[in-house]
């Protein structure tokens, strides 16, 4: 059975993925929260947030990420820093994952990677977990409802955390796998519940594809002066150096907090949401970001909380120091509606040593 809105010519069955249980297309936030709660994927938090745990993995698994080594990409990949997977290994992985998915329910989101319509990537994300569907709906850019009727995915991501890879059979490192096949326009994720793998997979695609168009992908946050997109600033830095905090300056307009492109037209956000670290987060220091942790639909990931009151503990890092919240960009009051800015007038490099 299928539910939701989808281009009738672009169902999973039309893509050759058959034998699944119920398939839910492009459910909106209230429906996804309801499904996640009914499936015991998390708990309802204050303000209608969703409290979830990612289990074994509380961060990405870079050693388990592979690119399928085909003739079309072989000359363009730095293989010393990217693990290769053979085409035959990927084909077996795909067949085994699809077989594993048979009879199970899945959630589909059709989304855009990139705020600039001239350079965006139309991507379909198929998830076993309802809360992963909510997460990626926050993180990427959401088409208007009528746009879904004509949506044709350029790439498809399939994420099945309950699937375990076989390193020998699938030509990978462990039973956790993230495999990108540019020729088949597929990304397969298995063996991990960490939701960040979904959005980072899209960024990997854009990081590979955009330079060929003369566009520089950037791991940075960005904002601009009110009423003046020409006065754009970008903030480069590793995770935890302050990109999200600085870009949310209430005196400026937020473009985005993590990944952007720089084209001959200016800068544009890849995302439609923010994925903010919450360790030691306070209303005094970061009021807007703090307030998202009690707004409807925000995904609260790997945070300790009082089981009775659902009050979050922002200092307890016993689960992980990488505890986060995921929320749509419009939850920040000064966020840009277009998520597009001018050419950067200021470029700021953020560093962070062992002492912060």
PyMOL commands that set and color helices and strands:
alter all, ss='L'
color gray80, all
select helices_A, chain A and resi 8-10+13-15+29-38+46-48+62-64+71-74+87-101+130-139+145-148+167-170+196-213+243-247+287-292+329-331
alter helices_A, ss='H'
color red, helices_A
select strands_A, chain A and resi 2-4+23-25+43-44+50-52+65-68+83-85+106-113+121-127+141-142+155-160+177-181+186-190+216-225+228-236+252-256+259-263+266-269+273-277+299-301+324-328+340-341+344-349
alter strands_A, ss='S'
color yellow, strands_A
deselect
rebuild
show_as cartoon
